[in-house]
Amino acid sequence: MALLGVQSLIYGVDDLATAARFYDDFGLQASARSATGFDYILEDGSTVLLRANHDAALPPRFTE
């Protein structure tokens, strides 16, 4: 099985509005906006999902 790239990234953020403004200012268009998060689809079809740090649907944090 070959890895061809990243399909999706999910970021848990402290401030959804500030994080969304960063991606908006960067030139990405949100495909979905709600109180629980923002979804961005990039030109190659990959996605960036922003969620609040306290969102119970997020996987456990990665720590070393």
PQR file with spaces between the fields and no chain letter, atoms N, CA, C, O and H, PARSE charges and radii, in Angstrom:
ATOM       1  N    MET     1       0.849   -1.175    0.000 -0.4000 1.5000
ATOM       2  CA   MET     1       0.000    0.000    0.000 -0.0000 2.0000
ATOM       3  C    MET     1       0.892    1.235    0.000  0.5500 1.7000
ATOM       4  O    MET     1       1.738    1.393    0.881 -0.5500 1.4000
ATOM       5  N    ALA     2       0.708    2.098   -0.972 -0.4000 1.5000
ATOM       6  CA   ALA     2       1.488    3.323   -1.079 -0.0000 2.0000
ATOM       7  C    ALA     2       0.763    4.469   -0.380  0.5500 1.7000
ATOM       8  O    ALA     2      -0.461    4.584   -0.450 -0.5500 1.4000
ATOM       9  H    ALA     2       0.021    1.970   -1.688  0.4000 1.0000
ATOM      10  N    LEU     3       1.530    5.301    0.285 -0.4000 1.5000
ATOM      11  CA   LEU     3       0.979    6.520    0.878 -0.0000 2.0000
ATOM      12  C    LEU     3       1.127    7.639   -0.137  0.5500 1.7000
ATOM      13  O    LEU     3       2.230    7.915   -0.610 -0.5500 1.4000
ATOM      14  H    LEU     3       2.524    5.208    0.341  0.4000 1.0000
ATOM      15  N    LEU     4       0.031    8.276   -0.467 -0.4000 1.5000
ATOM      16  CA   LEU     4       0.042    9.311   -1.496 -0.0000 2.0000
ATOM      17  C    LEU     4      -0.071   10.715   -0.937  0.5500 1.7000
ATOM      18  O    LEU     4       0.131   11.683   -1.671 -0.5500 1.4000
ATOM      19  H    LEU     4      -0.865    8.052   -0.083  0.4000 1.0000
ATOM      20  N    GLY     5      -0.384   10.854    0.329 -0.4000 1.5000
ATOM      21  CA   GLY     5      -0.505   12.176    0.917 -0.0000 2.0000
ATOM      22  C    GLY     5      -1.434   12.154    2.112  0.5500 1.7000
ATOM      23  O    GLY     5      -1.974   11.111    2.481 -0.5500 1.4000
ATOM      24  H    GLY     5      -0.548   10.068    0.925  0.4000 1.0000
ATOM      25  N    VAL     6      -1.608   13.295    2.698 -0.4000 1.5000
ATOM      26  CA   VAL     6      -2.483   13.447    3.859 -0.0000 2.0000
ATOM      27  C    VAL     6      -3.892   13.720    3.361  0.5500 1.7000
ATOM      28  O    VAL     6      -4.110   14.629    2.560 -0.5500 1.4000
ATOM      29  H    VAL     6      -1.170   14.142    2.398  0.4000 1.0000
ATOM      30  N    GLN     7      -4.846   12.935    3.835 -0.4000 1.5000
ATOM      31  CA   GLN     7      -6.229   13.122    3.420 -0.0000 2.0000
ATOM      32  C    GLN     7      -6.941   14.140    4.308  0.5500 1.7000
ATOM      33  O    GLN     7      -7.742   14.940    3.825 -0.5500 1.4000
ATOM      34  H    GLN     7      -4.669   12.196    4.486  0.4000 1.0000
ATOM      35  N    SER     8      -6.643   14.107    5.616 -0.4000 1.5000
ATOM      36  CA   SER     8      -7.343   14.999    6.525 -0.0000 2.0000
ATOM      37  C    SER     8      -6.517   15.251    7.775  0.5500 1.7000
ATOM      38  O    SER     8      -5.818   14.365    8.269 -0.5500 1.4000
ATOM      39  H    SER     8      -5.992   13.457    6.009  0.4000 1.0000
ATOM      40  N    LEU     9      -6.609   16.467    8.273 -0.4000 1.5000
ATOM      41  CA   LEU     9      -6.007   16.846    9.553 -0.0000 2.0000
ATOM      42  C    LEU     9      -7.112   17.397   10.439  0.5500 1.7000
ATOM      43  O    LEU     9      -7.962   18.165    9.990 -0.5500 1.4000
ATOM      44  H    LEU     9      -7.176   17.186    7.872  0.4000 1.0000
ATOM      45  N    ILE    10      -7.087   17.001   11.689 -0.4000 1.5000
ATOM      46  CA   ILE    10      -8.036   17.543   12.667 -0.0000 2.0000
ATOM      47  C    ILE    10      -7.221   18.267   13.733  0.5500 1.7000
ATOM      48  O    ILE    10      -6.357   17.678   14.383 -0.5500 1.4000
ATOM      49  H    ILE    10      -6.396   16.377   12.055  0.4000 1.0000
ATOM      50  N    TYR    11      -7.511   19.547   13.899 -0.4000 1.5000
ATOM      51  CA   TYR    11      -6.832   20.345   14.920 -0.0000 2.0000
ATOM      52  C    TYR    11      -7.788   20.657   16.052  0.5500 1.7000
ATOM      53  O    TYR    11      -8.892   21.148   15.814 -0.5500 1.4000
ATOM      54  H    TYR    11      -8.213   20.026   13.371  0.4000 1.0000
ATOM      55  N    GLY    12      -7.386   20.381   17.265 -0.4000 1.5000
ATOM      56  CA   GLY    12      -8.096   20.844   18.443 -0.0000 2.0000
ATOM      57  C    GLY    12      -7.499   22.188   18.823  0.5500 1.7000
ATOM      58  O    GLY    12      -6.294   22.283   19.054 -0.5500 1.4000
ATOM      59  H    GLY    12      -6.489   19.982   17.457  0.4000 1.0000
ATOM      60  N    VAL    13      -8.315   23.220   18.891 -0.4000 1.5000
ATOM      61  CA   VAL    13      -7.814   24.579   19.127 -0.0000 2.0000
ATOM      62  C    VAL    13      -8.489   25.203   20.341  0.5500 1.7000
ATOM      63  O    VAL    13      -9.605   24.836   20.708 -0.5500 1.4000
ATOM      64  H    VAL    13      -9.294   23.143   18.703  0.4000 1.0000
ATOM      65  N    ASP    14      -7.794   26.147   20.953 -0.4000 1.5000
ATOM      66  CA   ASP    14      -8.338   26.857   22.110 -0.0000 2.0000
ATOM      67  C    ASP    14      -9.397   27.878   21.710  0.5500 1.7000
ATOM      68  O    ASP    14     -10.367   28.085   22.439 -0.5500 1.4000
ATOM      69  H    ASP    14      -6.887   26.445   20.655  0.4000 1.0000
ATOM      70  N    ASP    15      -9.216   28.513   20.559 -0.4000 1.5000
ATOM      71  CA   ASP    15     -10.113   29.587   20.123 -0.0000 2.0000
ATOM      72  C    ASP    15     -10.516   29.324   18.672  0.5500 1.7000
ATOM      73  O    ASP    15      -9.743   29.595   17.753 -0.5500 1.4000
ATOM      74  H    ASP    15      -8.428   28.344   19.967  0.4000 1.0000
ATOM      75  N    LEU    16     -11.725   28.798   18.467 -0.4000 1.5000
ATOM      76  CA   LEU    16     -12.183   28.454   17.123 -0.0000 2.0000
ATOM      77  C    LEU    16     -12.224   29.663   16.190  0.5500 1.7000
ATOM      78  O    LEU    16     -11.803   29.574   15.036 -0.5500 1.4000
ATOM      79  H    LEU    16     -12.353   28.578   19.213  0.4000 1.0000
ATOM      80  N    ALA    17     -12.722   30.773   16.680 -0.4000 1.5000
ATOM      81  CA   ALA    17     -12.861   31.957   15.826 -0.0000 2.0000
ATOM      82  C    ALA    17     -11.506   32.447   15.327  0.5500 1.7000
ATOM      83  O    ALA    17     -11.370   32.799   14.156 -0.5500 1.4000
ATOM      84  H    ALA    17     -13.064   30.846   17.617  0.4000 1.0000
ATOM      85  N    THR    18     -10.507   32.474   16.201 -0.4000 1.5000
ATOM      86  CA   THR    18      -9.173   32.930   15.810 -0.0000 2.0000
ATOM      87  C    THR    18      -8.535   31.950   14.823  0.5500 1.7000
ATOM      88  O    THR    18      -7.917   32.369   13.845 -0.5500 1.4000
ATOM      89  H    THR    18     -10.617   32.188   17.153  0.4000 1.0000
ATOM      90  N    ALA    19      -8.682   30.665   15.073 -0.4000 1.5000
ATOM      91  CA   ALA    19      -8.121   29.659   14.169 -0.0000 2.0000
ATOM      92  C    ALA    19      -8.797   29.733   12.804  0.5500 1.7000
ATOM      93  O    ALA    19      -8.124   29.645   11.777 -0.5500 1.4000
ATOM      94  H    ALA    19      -9.184   30.325   15.868  0.4000 1.0000
ATOM      95  N    ALA    20     -10.107   29.892   12.782 -0.4000 1.5000
ATOM      96  CA   ALA    20     -10.831   30.000   11.512 -0.0000 2.0000
ATOM      97  C    ALA    20     -10.401   31.259   10.755  0.5500 1.7000
ATOM      98  O    ALA    20     -10.250   31.222    9.534 -0.5500 1.4000
ATOM      99  H    ALA    20     -10.653   29.964   13.617  0.4000 1.0000
ATOM     100  N    ARG    21     -10.204   32.358   11.461 -0.4000 1.5000
ATOM     101  CA   ARG    21      -9.768   33.594   10.816 -0.0000 2.0000
ATOM     102  C    ARG    21      -8.405   33.404   10.160  0.5500 1.7000
ATOM     103  O    ARG    21      -8.164   33.951    9.084 -0.5500 1.4000
ATOM     104  H    ARG    21     -10.326   32.387   12.453  0.4000 1.0000
ATOM     105  N    PHE    22      -7.501   32.637   10.789 -0.4000 1.5000
ATOM     106  CA   PHE    22      -6.200   32.352   10.205 -0.0000 2.0000
ATOM     107  C    PHE    22      -6.361   31.656    8.851  0.5500 1.7000
ATOM     108  O    PHE    22      -5.750   32.065    7.864 -0.5500 1.4000
ATOM     109  H    PHE    22      -7.697   32.193   11.663  0.4000 1.0000
ATOM     110  N    TYR    23      -7.187   30.598    8.806 -0.4000 1.5000
ATOM     111  CA   TYR    23      -7.381   29.869    7.550 -0.0000 2.0000
ATOM     112  C    TYR    23      -8.126   30.708    6.525  0.5500 1.7000
ATOM     113  O    TYR    23      -7.831   30.624    5.332 -0.5500 1.4000
ATOM     114  H    TYR    23      -7.684   30.265    9.608  0.4000 1.0000
ATOM     115  N    ASP    24      -9.090   31.518    6.965 -0.4000 1.5000
ATOM     116  CA   ASP    24      -9.784   32.429    6.055 -0.0000 2.0000
ATOM     117  C    ASP    24      -8.792   33.422    5.457  0.5500 1.7000
ATOM     118  O    ASP    24      -8.787   33.645    4.247 -0.5500 1.4000
ATOM     119  H    ASP    24      -9.329   31.586    7.934  0.4000 1.0000
ATOM     120  N    ASP    25      -7.956   34.016    6.299 -0.4000 1.5000
ATOM     121  CA   ASP    25      -6.955   34.989    5.830 -0.0000 2.0000
ATOM     122  C    ASP    25      -5.935   34.344    4.908  0.5500 1.7000
ATOM     123  O    ASP    25      -5.387   35.005    4.025 -0.5500 1.4000
ATOM     124  H    ASP    25      -7.959   33.835    7.282  0.4000 1.0000
ATOM     125  N    PHE    26      -5.676   33.053    5.107 -0.4000 1.5000
ATOM     126  CA   PHE    26      -4.735   32.312    4.271 -0.0000 2.0000
ATOM     127  C    PHE    26      -5.319   32.053    2.885  0.5500 1.7000
ATOM     128  O    PHE    26      -4.599   31.710    1.948 -0.5500 1.4000
ATOM     129  H    PHE    26      -6.121   32.516    5.824  0.4000 1.0000
ATOM     130  N    GLY    27      -6.636   32.224    2.772 -0.4000 1.5000
ATOM     131  CA   GLY    27      -7.293   32.082    1.477 -0.0000 2.0000
ATOM     132  C    GLY    27      -8.124   30.827    1.307  0.5500 1.7000
ATOM     133  O    GLY    27      -8.624   30.563    0.213 -0.5500 1.4000
ATOM     134  H    GLY    27      -7.221   32.503    3.534  0.4000 1.0000
ATOM     135  N    LEU    28      -8.283   30.045    2.371 -0.4000 1.5000
ATOM     136  CA   LEU    28      -9.111   28.845    2.266 -0.0000 2.0000
ATOM     137  C    LEU    28     -10.575   29.208    2.493  0.5500 1.7000
ATOM     138  O    LEU    28     -10.892   30.132    3.242 -0.5500 1.4000
ATOM     139  H    LEU    28      -7.877   30.260    3.260  0.4000 1.0000
ATOM     140  N    GLN    29     -11.453   28.469    1.838 -0.4000 1.5000
ATOM     141  CA   GLN    29     -12.886   28.669    1.993 -0.0000 2.0000
ATOM     142  C    GLN    29     -13.449   27.559    2.861  0.5500 1.7000
ATOM     143  O    GLN    29     -13.215   26.379    2.599 -0.5500 1.4000
ATOM     144  H    GLN    29     -11.196   27.719    1.229  0.4000 1.0000
ATOM     145  N    ALA    30     -14.188   27.932    3.890 -0.4000 1.5000
ATOM     146  CA   ALA    30     -14.798   26.929    4.765 -0.0000 2.0000
ATOM     147  C    ALA    30     -15.969   26.274    4.033  0.5500 1.7000
ATOM     148  O    ALA    30     -16.818   26.956    3.460 -0.5500 1.4000
ATOM     149  H    ALA    30     -14.378   28.890    4.103  0.4000 1.0000
ATOM     150  N    SER    31     -16.001   24.950    4.061 -0.4000 1.5000
ATOM     151  CA   SER    31     -17.120   24.227    3.453 -0.0000 2.0000
ATOM     152  C    SER    31     -18.243   24.030    4.462  0.5500 1.7000
ATOM     153  O    SER    31     -19.387   23.780    4.082 -0.5500 1.4000
ATOM     154  H    SER    31     -15.312   24.395    4.527  0.4000 1.0000
ATOM     155  N    ALA    32     -17.917   24.143    5.757 -0.4000 1.5000
ATOM     156  CA   ALA    32     -18.927   24.036    6.815 -0.0000 2.0000
ATOM     157  C    ALA    32     -18.476   24.866    8.009  0.5500 1.7000
ATOM     158  O    ALA    32     -17.303   24.868    8.381 -0.5500 1.4000
ATOM     159  H    ALA    32     -16.988   24.346    6.066  0.4000 1.0000
ATOM     160  N    ARG    33     -19.433   25.567    8.596 -0.4000 1.5000
ATOM     161  CA   ARG    33     -19.177   26.367    9.796 -0.0000 2.0000
ATOM     162  C    ARG    33     -20.293   26.082   10.786  0.5500 1.7000
ATOM     163  O    ARG    33     -21.472   26.112   10.433 -0.5500 1.4000
ATOM     164  H    ARG    33     -20.386   25.566    8.294  0.4000 1.0000
ATOM     165  N    SER    34     -19.917   25.806   12.019 -0.4000 1.5000
ATOM     166  CA   SER    34     -20.937   25.590   13.053 -0.0000 2.0000
ATOM     167  C    SER    34     -20.343   25.980   14.400  0.5500 1.7000
ATOM     168  O    SER    34     -19.179   26.369   14.487 -0.5500 1.4000
ATOM     169  H    SER    34     -18.959   25.781   12.305  0.4000 1.0000
ATOM     170  N    ALA    35     -21.132   25.877   15.422 -0.4000 1.5000
ATOM     171  CA   ALA    35     -20.658   26.198   16.766 -0.0000 2.0000
ATOM     172  C    ALA    35     -19.607   25.192   17.239  0.5500 1.7000
ATOM     173  O    ALA    35     -18.827   25.493   18.142 -0.5500 1.4000
ATOM     174  H    ALA    35     -22.079   25.561   15.352  0.4000 1.0000
ATOM     175  N    THR    36     -19.583   24.007   16.640 -0.4000 1.5000
ATOM     176  CA   THR    36     -18.639   22.974   17.073 -0.0000 2.0000
ATOM     177  C    THR    36     -17.365   22.943   16.250  0.5500 1.7000
ATOM     178  O    THR    36     -16.405   22.278   16.639 -0.5500 1.4000
ATOM     179  H    THR    36     -20.217   23.763   15.907  0.4000 1.0000
ATOM     180  N    GLY    37     -17.327   23.648   15.115 -0.4000 1.5000
ATOM     181  CA   GLY    37     -16.093   23.643   14.344 -0.0000 2.0000
ATOM     182  C    GLY    37     -16.235   24.179   12.940  0.5500 1.7000
ATOM     183  O    GLY    37     -17.307   24.611   12.517 -0.5500 1.4000
ATOM     184  H    GLY    37     -18.107   24.189   14.799  0.4000 1.0000
ATOM     185  N    PHE    38     -15.118   24.138   12.228 -0.4000 1.5000
ATOM     186  CA   PHE    38     -15.018   24.630   10.866 -0.0000 2.0000
ATOM     187  C    PHE    38     -14.341   23.564   10.025  0.5500 1.7000
ATOM     188  O    PHE    38     -13.374   22.938   10.460 -0.5500 1.4000
ATOM     189  H    PHE    38     -14.247   23.787   12.572  0.4000 1.0000
ATOM     190  N    ASP    39     -14.851   23.360    8.819 -0.4000 1.5000
ATOM     191  CA   ASP    39     -14.267   22.391    7.888 -0.0000 2.0000
ATOM     192  C    ASP    39     -13.787   23.135    6.655  0.5500 1.7000
ATOM     193  O    ASP    39     -14.510   23.951    6.084 -0.5500 1.4000
ATOM     194  H    ASP    39     -15.636   23.868    8.465  0.4000 1.0000
ATOM     195  N    TYR    40     -12.560   22.845    6.254 -0.4000 1.5000
ATOM     196  CA   TYR    40     -11.975   23.443    5.061 -0.0000 2.0000
ATOM     197  C    TYR    40     -11.588   22.334    4.098  0.5500 1.7000
ATOM     198  O    TYR    40     -11.009   21.326    4.505 -0.5500 1.4000
ATOM     199  H    TYR    40     -11.972   22.182    6.718  0.4000 1.0000
ATOM     200  N    ILE    41     -11.908   22.518    2.812 -0.4000 1.5000
ATOM     201  CA   ILE    41     -11.501   21.571    1.780 -0.0000 2.0000
ATOM     202  C    ILE    41     -10.465   22.264    0.903  0.5500 1.7000
ATOM     203  O    ILE    41     -10.712   23.344    0.367 -0.5500 1.4000
ATOM     204  H    ILE    41     -12.378   23.337    2.481  0.4000 1.0000
ATOM     205  N    LEU    42      -9.299   21.630    0.762 -0.4000 1.5000
ATOM     206  CA   LEU    42      -8.236   22.169   -0.055 -0.0000 2.0000
ATOM     207  C    LEU    42      -8.432   21.755   -1.516  0.5500 1.7000
ATOM     208  O    LEU    42      -9.243   20.878   -1.815 -0.5500 1.4000
ATOM     209  H    LEU    42      -9.098   20.752    1.198  0.4000 1.0000
ATOM     210  N    GLU    43      -7.684   22.391   -2.419 -0.4000 1.5000
ATOM     211  CA   GLU    43      -7.827   22.139   -3.850 -0.0000 2.0000
ATOM     212  C    GLU    43      -7.611   20.674   -4.214  0.5500 1.7000
ATOM     213  O    GLU    43      -8.223   20.179   -5.160 -0.5500 1.4000
ATOM     214  H    GLU    43      -7.025   23.103   -2.176  0.4000 1.0000
ATOM     215  N    ASP    44      -6.753   19.976   -3.482 -0.4000 1.5000
ATOM     216  CA   ASP    44      -6.465   18.574   -3.809 -0.0000 2.0000
ATOM     217  C    ASP    44      -7.491   17.606   -3.214  0.5500 1.7000
ATOM     218  O    ASP    44      -7.372   16.391   -3.379 -0.5500 1.4000
ATOM     219  H    ASP    44      -6.256   20.378   -2.713  0.4000 1.0000
ATOM     220  N    GLY    45      -8.499   18.150   -2.520 -0.4000 1.5000
ATOM     221  CA   GLY    45      -9.542   17.326   -1.932 -0.0000 2.0000
ATOM     222  C    GLY    45      -9.299   16.959   -0.476  0.5500 1.7000
ATOM     223  O    GLY    45     -10.191   16.410    0.171 -0.5500 1.4000
ATOM     224  H    GLY    45      -8.595   19.136   -2.386  0.4000 1.0000
ATOM     225  N    SER    46      -8.115   17.247    0.055 -0.4000 1.5000
ATOM     226  CA   SER    46      -7.846   16.977    1.462 -0.0000 2.0000
ATOM     227  C    SER    46      -8.597   17.996    2.326  0.5500 1.7000
ATOM     228  O    SER    46      -9.035   19.039    1.839 -0.5500 1.4000
ATOM     229  H    SER    46      -7.391   17.693   -0.470  0.4000 1.0000
ATOM     230  N    THR    47      -8.735   17.678    3.602 -0.4000 1.5000
ATOM     231  CA   THR    47      -9.505   18.544    4.483 -0.0000 2.0000
ATOM     232  C    THR    47      -8.717   18.935    5.732  0.5500 1.7000
ATOM     233  O    THR    47      -7.855   18.196    6.209 -0.5500 1.4000
ATOM     234  H    THR    47      -8.380   16.831    3.998  0.4000 1.0000
ATOM     235  N    VAL    48      -9.039   20.103    6.237 -0.4000 1.5000
ATOM     236  CA   VAL    48      -8.543   20.585    7.527 -0.0000 2.0000
ATOM     237  C    VAL    48      -9.780   20.843    8.369  0.5500 1.7000
ATOM     238  O    VAL    48     -10.643   21.634    7.988 -0.5500 1.4000
ATOM     239  H    VAL    48      -9.739   20.703    5.850  0.4000 1.0000
ATOM     240  N    LEU    49      -9.868   20.178    9.512 -0.4000 1.5000
ATOM     241  CA   LEU    49     -11.011   20.315   10.399 -0.0000 2.0000
ATOM     242  C    LEU    49     -10.560   20.976   11.694  0.5500 1.7000
ATOM     243  O    LEU    49      -9.599   20.531   12.321 -0.5500 1.4000
ATOM     244  H    LEU    49      -9.167   19.535    9.822  0.4000 1.0000
ATOM     245  N    LEU    50     -11.238   22.015   12.086 -0.4000 1.5000
ATOM     246  CA   LEU    50     -10.950   22.706   13.342 -0.0000 2.0000
ATOM     247  C    LEU    50     -12.040   22.376   14.343  0.5500 1.7000
ATOM     248  O    LEU    50     -13.228   22.504   14.050 -0.5500 1.4000
ATOM     249  H    LEU    50     -12.019   22.376   11.576  0.4000 1.0000
ATOM     250  N    ARG    51     -11.626   21.948   15.531 -0.4000 1.5000
ATOM     251  CA   ARG    51     -12.565   21.635   16.602 -0.0000 2.0000
ATOM     252  C    ARG    51     -12.044   22.233   17.900  0.5500 1.7000
ATOM     253  O    ARG    51     -10.839   22.428   18.055 -0.5500 1.4000
ATOM     254  H    ARG    51     -10.661   21.844   15.770  0.4000 1.0000
ATOM     255  N    ALA    52     -12.936   22.522   18.825 -0.4000 1.5000
ATOM     256  CA   ALA    52     -12.537   23.038   20.131 -0.0000 2.0000
ATOM     257  C    ALA    52     -11.773   21.958   20.891  0.5500 1.7000
ATOM     258  O    ALA    52     -12.103   20.776   20.804 -0.5500 1.4000
ATOM     259  H    ALA    52     -13.915   22.363   18.699  0.4000 1.0000
ATOM     260  N    ASN    53     -10.754   22.372   21.634 -0.4000 1.5000
ATOM     261  CA   ASN    53      -9.940   21.430   22.407 -0.0000 2.0000
ATOM     262  C    ASN    53     -10.769   20.532   23.310  0.5500 1.7000
ATOM     263  O    ASN    53     -10.403   19.379   23.535 -0.5500 1.4000
ATOM     264  H    ASN    53     -10.486   23.333   21.704  0.4000 1.0000
ATOM     265  N    HIS    54     -11.865   21.035   23.825 -0.4000 1.5000
ATOM     266  CA   HIS    54     -12.675   20.283   24.782 -0.0000 2.0000
ATOM     267  C    HIS    54     -13.717   19.388   24.103  0.5500 1.7000
ATOM     268  O    HIS    54     -14.509   18.747   24.793 -0.5500 1.4000
ATOM     269  H    HIS    54     -12.163   21.973   23.642  0.4000 1.0000
ATOM     270  N    ASP    55     -13.734   19.332   22.777 -0.4000 1.5000
ATOM     271  CA   ASP    55     -14.694   18.509   22.029 -0.0000 2.0000
ATOM     272  C    ASP    55     -14.477   17.032   22.360  0.5500 1.7000
ATOM     273  O    ASP    55     -13.401   16.488   22.112 -0.5500 1.4000
ATOM     274  H    ASP    55     -13.090   19.853   22.216  0.4000 1.0000
ATOM     275  N    ALA    56     -15.483   16.399   22.909 -0.4000 1.5000
ATOM     276  CA   ALA    56     -15.364   14.982   23.306 -0.0000 2.0000
ATOM     277  C    ALA    56     -15.174   14.054   22.118  0.5500 1.7000
ATOM     278  O    ALA    56     -14.738   12.916   22.295 -0.5500 1.4000
ATOM     279  H    ALA    56     -16.357   16.841   23.111  0.4000 1.0000
ATOM     280  N    ALA    57     -15.490   14.511   20.909 -0.4000 1.5000
ATOM     281  CA   ALA    57     -15.332   13.676   19.713 -0.0000 2.0000
ATOM     282  C    ALA    57     -13.890   13.597   19.227  0.5500 1.7000
ATOM     283  O    ALA    57     -13.564   12.770   18.376 -0.5500 1.4000
ATOM     284  H    ALA    57     -15.844   15.435   20.765  0.4000 1.0000
ATOM     285  N    LEU    58     -13.029   14.451   19.762 -0.4000 1.5000
ATOM     286  CA   LEU    58     -11.613   14.413   19.365 -0.0000 2.0000
ATOM     287  C    LEU    58     -10.945   13.173   19.924  0.5500 1.7000
ATOM     288  O    LEU    58     -11.283   12.718   21.017 -0.5500 1.4000
ATOM     289  H    LEU    58     -13.294   15.123   20.453  0.4000 1.0000
ATOM     290  N    PRO    59      -9.995   12.622   19.176 -0.5600 1.5000
ATOM     291  CA   PRO    59      -9.222   11.484   19.735  0.2800 2.0000
ATOM     292  C    PRO    59      -8.322   11.976   20.867  0.5500 1.7000
ATOM     293  O    PRO    59      -8.110   13.180   21.010 -0.5500 1.4000
ATOM     294  N    PRO    60      -7.804   11.072   21.655 -0.5600 1.5000
ATOM     295  CA   PRO    60      -6.898   11.479   22.735  0.2800 2.0000
ATOM     296  C    PRO    60      -5.691   12.240   22.184  0.5500 1.7000
ATOM     297  O    PRO    60      -5.244   11.986   21.065 -0.5500 1.4000
ATOM     298  N    ARG    61      -5.177   13.165   22.973 -0.4000 1.5000
ATOM     299  CA   ARG    61      -3.988   13.919   22.567 -0.0000 2.0000
ATOM     300  C    ARG    61      -2.782   13.012   22.436  0.5500 1.7000
ATOM     301  O    ARG    61      -2.613   12.050   23.185 -0.5500 1.4000
ATOM     302  H    ARG    61      -5.540   13.371   23.881  0.4000 1.0000
ATOM     303  N    PHE    62      -1.950   13.348   21.463 -0.4000 1.5000
ATOM     304  CA   PHE    62      -0.678   12.649   21.289 -0.0000 2.0000
ATOM     305  C    PHE    62       0.362   13.322   22.179  0.5500 1.7000
ATOM     306  O    PHE    62       0.574   14.531   22.081 -0.5500 1.4000
ATOM     307  H    PHE    62      -2.088   14.130   20.855  0.4000 1.0000
ATOM     308  N    THR    63       0.999   12.561   23.031 -0.4000 1.5000
ATOM     309  CA   THR    63       2.069   13.100   23.862 -0.0000 2.0000
ATOM     310  C    THR    63       3.256   12.157   23.808  0.5500 1.7000
ATOM     311  O    THR    63       3.103   10.950   23.618 -0.5500 1.4000
ATOM     312  H    THR    63       0.827   11.579   23.110  0.4000 1.0000
ATOM     313  N    GLU    64       4.417   12.714   23.976 -0.4000 1.5000
ATOM     314  CA   GLU    64       5.640   11.897   23.955 -0.0000 2.0000
ATOM     315  C    GLU    64       6.035   11.518   25.341  0.5500 1.7000
ATOM     316  O    GLU    64       7.039   10.831   25.531 -0.5500 1.4000
ATOM     317  H    GLU    64       4.542   13.694   24.131  0.4000 1.0000
